Amino acid sequence: MTGTLSYRPEETGGRQREKSLDARRPVRCVPLTPAHRRRRSLWCQEHRNWSDNEWGRVLFTDESRFSLSSDSHRILIWRERGSRNHPSNIIERDRYGGRGVLVWGGIILGSRTDPHIFDAGSVNGTRYCNEILLPYVRLFRGAMGLQFLFMDDNAPCHRTVASEQFLVSEDIERMDWLARSSNLNPIEHVWDFLGRRLAARTLPPVTIRELRLALQDEWAAMPQQLIDTLILSMGSRRETCLAVRGDHIPY
C-alpha cells in the first residue's frame, strides 16, 4: 500500500469517539512482498535458538540520512488504540534523500563505533572498504577475535567484490541478512533516537557543518544502556516476526 491515507471530516466527531479512535501518524515501512515475508520467517526460524550472548557478539551496522528539512507532509489517521501496526495503519515507502548528510554507525553489546559521516558523493565499494571496513570493522574484529560477527545490509556498495575480498582477507565473518528488514535491525532505533535529540535541541542545526557536529555530540552522549537494551530485544523481535508470519513488526 502506498500513497496518502486520509479520513472523512464528518467522521471526526462523536462517531470516532464512540469507537475510541485516536489521531496518530501512520507507521512508515518499506513494502514487503510475499517472498520477503517468507524469507523473513525462514530467517527467524534459523535464529530461533540464539541466546542473548550470541546476539551480543554481532556488530549491527547501518547508514542513515539526516536532513536539515523537516517533514512538512505530516499525515494523520484515525485508529484504535493498540492497532499501530495493523496493515491498514501502515504506509509503505522506500527511503528518500534530501539536503543533509549520510551517517554510518555500528552498535554491539557493551560498545559502539564512532559515527562516520560521509563526505559528499556516492558511496561505492572502494569507499566502503576504505572508510568503514578498514578503520572500524577490522578494529572490532581484532578486539573480539573469532567470536566477532559483522552485520550489514544488502546495499550494493556492501556486496561488491572488493568488500567481499576484504572481509575474507581479514577473516571477518559476515552475518546473513534479509532485504527490506530494517525493523529487525536494532540500530534503526538509534537513528530514531538521534533524530529526536536533534529536533529537541534549543538551537537545531541549520547548516551542514552544524548538523555534522550535532550528530557527533548526540551519538557520543547516547546511553550505552539504550544500545544494550535494543540488542537484547533481538529475541523478542524474532518471535514477533514469526507470530505475524514475516510481516511488519512493531519495532
C-alpha positions in Angstrom: 0.0 0.0 0.0 1.4 3.3 -1.0 0.2 6.9 -1.1 -1.7 9.0 1.4 -4.2 7.8 3.9 -7.0 10.2 4.7 -10.1 10.4 6.8 -13.5 12.0 6.2 -14.1 15.2 8.2 -17.7 14.3 9.0 -16.4 11.2 11.0 -14.0 13.1 13.3 -16.6 13.8 15.9 -18.9 11.6 18.0 -18.6 8.5 15.8 -14.9 8.4 16.2 -15.1 9.0 20.0 -17.6 6.2 20.3 -15.0 3.8 18.7 -12.2 5.2 21.0 -10.1 6.2 18.0 -7.1 8.5 18.3 -5.4 10.7 15.6 -1.9 9.4 15.1 0.8 9.4 12.4 0.8 6.2 10.4 3.7 3.8 10.7 6.1 4.1 7.7 7.7 0.9 6.4 9.3 -0.3 3.3 7.0 -2.5 1.1 7.0 -6.3 1.8 6.1 -8.8 -0.9 5.0 -12.4 -0.1 8.5 -13.5 -0.9 10.0 -11.0 1.5 7.7 -12.3 4.3 8.6 -15.9 3.6 12.3 -15.1 3.8 11.9 -13.1 7.0 10.0 -16.0 8.6 12.7 -18.5 7.5 15.5 -16.3 8.8 13.8 -16.0 12.2 13.3 -19.8 12.3 17.0 -20.3 11.6 17.9 -18.0 14.5 15.3 -19.2 16.9 17.8 -20.8 19.3 20.1 -17.9 19.5 20.8 -16.7 23.1 21.5 -13.1 24.2 25.2 -14.0 24.3 25.0 -14.8 20.6 23.2 -11.6 19.6 25.7 -9.8 21.8 28.6 -10.7 19.6 27.1 -9.1 16.5 28.1 -5.6 15.4 24.9 -4.3 13.9 25.6 -1.5 11.4 23.7 0.7 9.1 23.6 4.0 7.3 21.0 6.7 7.7 20.5 10.1 6.1 19.8 13.1 8.3 18.2 16.1 6.6 18.1 19.7 7.5 14.5 19.9 6.3 11.6 18.7 8.4 8.7 16.5 7.3 6.1 19.1 6.2 3.7 16.4 4.9 2.5 15.1 8.2 -0.4 12.7 7.8 -2.8 11.8 10.5 -5.0 8.7 10.5 -7.7 7.7 12.9 -7.0 4.3 14.5 -7.9 2.3 17.6 -5.5 2.2 20.5 -3.2 -0.8 20.2 -3.6 -1.1 16.4 -0.5 0.8 15.4 1.0 -1.9 13.3 -2.2 -3.1 11.7 -1.7 -3.3 7.9 -4.4 -0.6 7.4 -2.4 1.8 9.5 0.9 1.4 7.7 2.3 3.5 4.8 4.9 1.5 2.9 7.5 3.6 1.3 11.1 3.4 0.2 13.8 5.7 1.6 14.4 9.0 0.0 17.1 11.6 0.3 17.3 15.3 0.9 19.8 18.1 1.7 21.7 16.6 4.6 24.4 14.0 5.5 24.8 10.3 5.3 25.9 8.7 8.6 27.3 5.2 9.2 27.4 3.6 12.6 27.7 0.3 14.5 26.4 -0.9 17.8 27.3 -4.0 19.8 26.6 -5.2 23.3 28.7 -3.0 25.6 30.1 -0.8 23.0 29.6 1.2 19.8 31.7 2.5 16.9 32.3 6.2 16.3 29.8 7.6 13.8 31.2 8.1 10.3 29.8 11.0 8.3 30.5 10.6 4.6 31.7 13.5 2.6 29.6 14.4 -0.5 29.5 11.9 -3.3 28.1 8.4 -3.8 29.4 5.5 -1.6 30.9 2.7 -3.7 32.7 -0.5 -2.7 36.0 1.2 -2.6 34.8 3.9 -0.2 33.0 1.4 1.9 36.2 -0.6 2.3 38.5 2.4 2.9 36.2 4.4 5.1 34.2 1.7 7.0 35.6 -1.8 6.9 39.2 -0.9 7.3 39.1 1.7 10.2 36.0 0.5 12.1 35.0 -3.1 11.4 38.6 -4.5 11.4 39.2 -2.8 14.7 36.3 -4.6 16.4 37.3 -7.9 14.8 40.8 -7.5 16.2 39.5 -6.7 19.7 36.9 -9.6 19.8 38.6 -12.3 17.9 36.9 -15.2 16.2 33.6 -14.7 18.1 33.0 -11.4 16.2 30.1 -11.4 13.7 29.6 -8.5 11.4 26.1 -7.4 10.2 25.4 -5.1 7.3 22.5 -5.0 4.9 22.4 -5.8 1.2 23.2 -2.3 -0.2 25.1 -2.6 -3.4 28.3 -1.0 -2.0 28.3 -3.6 0.8 28.2 -6.5 -1.7 31.0 -5.6 -4.1 33.9 -7.9 -4.9 36.2 -5.5 -3.1 34.3 -5.7 0.1 33.9 -9.4 0.0 37.6 -9.9 -0.6 38.4 -7.5 2.3 36.3 -9.5 4.7 37.8 -12.8 3.6 41.4 -11.4 3.9 40.7 -10.1 7.4 38.9 -13.3 8.5 35.7 -11.4 9.3 32.5 -13.4 9.4 29.5 -11.7 7.9 26.0 -12.4 9.1 23.4 -13.3 6.5 20.8 -10.5 6.4 17.5 -10.0 4.8 16.3 -7.5 2.2 13.8 -4.9 3.5 14.2 -5.9 7.1 15.3 -2.7 8.8 12.8 -3.3 11.7 14.8 -6.4 12.6 18.0 -4.3 12.9 18.2 -2.7 16.4 20.3 0.2 15.1 17.2 1.6 13.4 16.1 2.8 16.9 19.4 4.6 17.3 18.7 6.7 14.3 15.2 7.5 15.7 16.8 8.5 19.0 19.3 10.7 17.3 16.6 12.4 15.2 14.6 13.2 18.2 17.6 14.5 20.1 18.4 16.8 17.1 14.9 18.1 16.9 14.8 18.7 20.7 17.9 21.0 20.6 17.3 24.6 21.7 19.1 25.6 18.6 18.6 22.9 15.9 21.3 22.7 13.3 20.7 24.9 10.2 23.9 24.2 8.2 25.6 21.0 7.2 28.5 21.8 9.4 26.2 22.3 12.4 24.4 19.1 11.6 27.6 17.1 11.4 28.8 18.4 14.8 25.4 17.9 16.4 25.2 14.3 15.2 28.7 13.6 16.7 27.7 15.1 20.0 24.4 13.3 20.3 26.0 9.9 19.3 28.6 10.3 22.0 26.0 11.2 24.6 23.7 8.3 23.8 23.4 6.0 26.8 25.0 2.6 26.4 22.1 1.1 28.3 19.9 2.1 25.4 22.1 0.3 22.9 22.3 -2.8 25.1 18.5 -2.9 25.6 18.0 -2.7 21.8 20.4 -5.5 21.1 18.8 -7.7 23.8 15.5 -7.2 22.1 16.5 -9.4 19.2 14.9 -12.4 20.7 11.5 -10.8 21.0 11.8 -9.2 17.5 12.4 -12.7 16.1 9.4 -14.2 17.9 7.2 -11.3 16.9 8.2 -11.6 13.3 7.4 -15.3 13.4 4.0 -14.6 15.0 3.0 -12.3 12.1 4.4 -14.7 9.5 7.2 -12.3 8.4 5.0 -9.2 8.2 5.8 -5.8 9.6 6.6 -5.8 13.4 6.1 -3.1 16.0 9.8 -2.1 16.3 
